[in-house]
Amino acid sequence: MKFTPIGIIHTPFLEPENMPIQPTGAADIKGTVEVFGDFQAGLKDLDGFSHIILLYHFHRSHVFDLQVIPFMDTVPRGLFVTRAPKRPNPIGLSIVKLDKIDDGVLYIRNVDILDGTPLLDIKPYVPEFDAQANVTIGWFEKSKKNIPILRSDDRFK
């Protein structure tokens, strides 16, 4: 399996420590996405969307554990019930606000991504496709009120 980055994500976060742990905790934090020239034609009509889904490579993640203590908890959980960045296939996903597109550069907000992260794909966020009704969120339920204030630490270095 081989992936080719289609761009690079630029943010104010040079190190993983003290970053927001999700886009909802990154309100109004701005970044840009530089889409490489060969892929810029694929941006046609994207400016009609207010939000986009970015899929990216956790490029500084090289090992993983199948049980981790997530940022929002104090007990070990199975990796696949967390959003921990150290994964067997280190792929990240963020839904961000798209402010504008200018010459192959996407100006985004609510960004929780490390600077220099390779971009794998962009998809439009469509509530009719992506938002679900009657959702349960397992162990996150007791901690969800802390999402806006939680920041990463060094546990996934």
C-alpha positions in Angstrom: 0.0 0.0 0.0 1.4 3.4 -1.0 0.0 6.9 -0.4 1.3 10.0 -2.1 0.8 13.3 -0.3 -1.3 15.8 -2.2 -0.2 18.7 -0.1 1.1 19.9 3.2 -0.7 21.4 6.2 0.7 24.5 7.9 -0.4 25.4 11.4 1.0 27.3 14.4 1.7 24.0 16.2 5.4 23.2 15.8 5.4 20.5 18.6 2.6 18.1 19.6 2.5 19.2 23.2 -0.1 21.8 24.2 -2.1 21.4 20.9 -5.9 21.2 21.0 -6.9 17.5 20.9 -9.8 18.0 18.5 -11.0 20.7 16.1 -13.8 21.7 18.6 -11.1 22.7 21.0 -9.3 24.7 18.3 -11.9 27.4 17.8 -10.6 30.0 15.4 -7.1 28.7 15.3 -6.0 29.4 11.7 -3.9 27.3 9.3 -3.4 26.8 5.6 -3.3 23.8 3.4 -0.9 24.0 0.5 -2.2 21.7 -2.3 0.5 20.6 -4.7 0.2 21.8 -8.3 -0.6 18.4 -9.8 -3.6 18.2 -7.6 -5.0 21.7 -7.7 -7.5 21.0 -10.4 -9.3 18.8 -7.9 -10.1 21.9 -5.9 -12.7 23.1 -8.5 -16.0 24.0 -6.7 -14.6 23.2 -3.2 -15.1 26.9 -2.4 -18.9 26.3 -2.2 -18.4 24.3 1.1 -18.0 25.8 4.5 -16.4 22.8 6.1 -14.0 20.1 4.7 -12.6 16.8 6.0 -8.9 16.6 5.9 -7.2 13.1 5.9 -3.6 13.2 6.8 -0.6 11.2 7.8 0.6 11.4 11.5 4.2 11.8 10.2 5.8 11.8 13.6 4.0 8.7 14.8 6.2 5.6 14.4 5.1 3.1 17.1 1.8 2.3 18.7 0.2 0.4 21.6 -3.1 -1.4 21.4 -4.1 0.0 24.8 -3.5 3.7 25.7 -4.5 6.3 28.3 -6.3 8.9 26.1 -6.1 12.6 26.7 -9.7 12.6 27.9 -9.3 9.8 30.5 -7.1 8.4 33.2 -7.6 4.6 32.5 -6.3 2.5 29.7 -8.6 2.0 26.7 -8.4 0.0 23.5 -6.7 2.1 20.9 -9.6 1.8 18.5 -12.0 3.6 20.9 -9.7 6.6 21.1 -8.4 9.3 18.7 -4.8 8.7 19.8 -2.3 9.7 17.1 -0.1 6.6 17.4 -1.9 4.0 15.3 -1.0 0.9 13.2 -1.8 3.0 10.2 -1.2 6.6 11.4 -4.0 8.4 9.6 -5.7 11.4 11.1 -9.0 13.1 10.3 -10.1 16.6 11.1 -13.2 18.5 10.1 -12.2 22.2 9.6 -13.8 25.4 8.5 -12.8 26.5 5.0 -12.5 30.3 4.8 -11.2 30.7 1.3 -9.1 29.2 -1.5 -6.4 31.2 -3.2 -4.0 29.9 -5.8 -4.0 26.3 -4.5 -3.9 27.3 -0.8 -6.8 26.6 1.5 -7.3 28.9 4.4 -8.8 27.0 7.3 -9.9 27.5 10.9 -10.4 25.2 13.9 -7.2 23.4 13.1 -5.8 20.8 15.5 -3.0 19.5 13.3 0.8 19.6 13.6 2.7 22.0 11.3 4.2 20.2 8.3 1.7 17.3 8.3 1.4 15.6 4.9 -2.1 15.8 3.4 -3.5 12.6 2.0 -7.0 13.6 0.9 -9.8 16.3 1.1 -13.5 15.5 1.2 -16.4 17.9 1.5 -18.3 17.8 4.8 -21.9 17.2 4.0 -24.2 17.0 7.1 -26.7 14.8 5.3 -23.9 12.3 4.8 -21.8 12.8 7.8 -24.0 13.8 10.8 -25.8 10.9 12.4 -28.8 10.8 14.7 -29.2 8.8 17.9 -25.4 8.5 18.5 -23.8 7.0 21.6 -20.2 7.9 22.4 -19.2 5.3 25.0 -16.6 6.4 27.6 -16.4 9.9 26.0 -19.7 10.8 27.5 -18.3 11.5 30.9 -15.5 13.7 29.5 -17.0 15.5 26.6 -17.4 18.8 28.5 -13.6 19.1 28.7 -12.9 18.9 25.0 -12.7 22.7 24.4 -10.1 23.1 27.2 -8.0 20.0 26.9 -4.5 20.2 25.3 -2.1 17.4 24.3 0.8 16.5 26.5 3.8 14.2 25.8 2.1 10.8 26.3 2.1 10.0 22.5 5.6 11.3 21.8 
